[in-house]
């Protein structure tokens, strides 16, 4: 998603069912994605049930996660390979799982940096 479109989406909030779509691309349940991103599962469930838009904070976390997934998908051969890489401890991230860092912007940027290194043959 281009930056301008992401800003608009974040400001207006994504539809609550978008949460399930992002969870699917990560091969996670909505509950697992919510826990990973530090989002209340109950809140997501309530918003989905009421068919309202997600908060700016939740939308921003989803957009961030999707941005990382999109970059990883350009590097790895399949969504399954992306999910495996995100779930495995990464030496270049001090042994942390990349997925566990997506709850903050700083962590997501670090994961993106590692992905860029892999793309250019600088990091494994």
C-alpha positions as a printed Julia matrix, in Angstrom:
124×3 Matrix{Float64}:
   0.0     0.0    0.0
   1.46    3.38  -0.92
   2.23    5.65   2.04
  -0.52    8.16   1.21
  -3.12    5.39   1.06
  -1.81    3.91   4.31
  -2.19    7.26   6.09
  -5.78    7.59   4.86
  -6.56    4.0    5.92
  -5.0     4.53   9.35
  -6.86    7.78   9.94
 -10.24    6.35   8.94
  -9.65    2.87  10.38
  -9.87   -0.38   8.47
 -13.07   -2.42   8.52
 -12.96   -4.86  11.44
 -13.01   -7.89   9.1
  -9.64   -6.73   7.69
  -8.13   -8.11  10.88
  -9.04  -11.64   9.82
  -7.52  -11.07   6.38
  -4.2    -9.97   7.85
  -4.24  -12.94  10.24
  -4.72  -15.27   7.26
  -1.72  -13.88   5.38
   0.39  -14.6    8.47
  -1.1   -18.09   8.84
  -2.29  -17.13  12.33
  -5.62  -17.12  14.07
  -7.08  -13.7   14.79
  -6.44  -14.35  18.48
  -2.77  -15.16  17.89
  -2.29  -12.09  15.69
  -3.96   -9.88  18.3
  -1.71  -11.25  21.03
   1.37  -10.81  18.84
   0.53   -7.19  18.04
  -0.54   -6.33  21.6
  -4.18   -5.82  20.66
  -7.11   -6.85  22.81
  -8.77   -9.93  21.32
 -12.03   -8.92  22.95
 -11.94   -5.48  21.35
 -11.34   -6.95  17.9
 -14.13   -9.48  18.42
 -16.55   -6.74  19.54
 -15.65   -4.47  16.61
 -16.06   -7.34  14.16
 -19.43   -8.24  15.68
 -20.64   -4.61  15.51
 -19.16   -4.24  12.0
 -17.38   -1.01  12.85
 -14.0     0.29  11.8
 -10.9    -0.56  13.79
  -9.24    2.16  15.86
  -6.35    4.14  14.41
  -3.94    2.33  16.74
  -5.14   -1.14  15.7
  -5.23   -0.17  12.03
  -1.68    1.18  12.23
  -0.46   -2.09  13.74
  -2.19   -4.08  10.99
  -0.78   -1.86   8.24
   2.69   -2.21   9.78
   2.42   -5.99   9.92
   1.12   -6.16   6.35
   4.0    -3.93   5.2
   6.53   -6.32   6.72
   4.75   -9.32   5.21
   4.73   -7.69   1.78
   8.48   -7.07   1.95
   9.13  -10.63   3.15
   6.94  -12.01   0.35
   9.16  -10.28  -2.21
  12.13  -12.17  -0.77
  10.71  -15.59   0.06
   9.06  -17.95  -2.39
   5.7   -18.4   -0.67
   3.46  -17.19   2.14
   4.34  -20.42   3.95
   8.06  -19.59   3.73
   7.34  -16.09   5.03
   5.35  -17.49   7.97
   8.18  -19.92   8.79
  10.82  -17.18   8.68
   8.74  -14.83  10.83
   8.16  -17.55  13.44
  11.77  -18.76  13.71
  14.38  -17.16  15.99
  16.66  -14.96  13.88
  20.34  -14.65  14.83
  20.44  -11.16  13.31
  17.64  -10.15  15.71
  19.47  -11.43  18.79
  17.59  -14.71  18.54
  14.16  -13.12  18.66
  11.37  -14.22  16.36
  10.69  -11.48  13.77
   6.96  -11.84  14.38
   7.44  -10.96  18.05
   8.91   -7.57  17.09
   5.97   -6.37  15.0
   4.11   -4.89  17.96
   6.28   -1.75  17.81
   7.37    0.44  14.95
  11.02    0.21  16.04
  10.84   -3.58  16.06
   9.14   -3.7   12.67
  11.79   -1.4   11.2
  14.49   -3.73  12.53
  12.78   -6.71  10.9
  12.55   -4.74   7.64
  16.25   -3.96   7.89
  17.08   -7.65   8.27
  14.83   -8.48   5.3
  16.62   -5.86   3.21
  19.93   -7.43   4.25
  18.69  -10.85   3.15
  17.51   -9.4   -0.15
  20.94   -7.98  -0.83
  22.9   -10.93   0.56
  24.2    -9.11   3.64
  22.37  -10.99   6.42
  21.1   -14.49   7.07
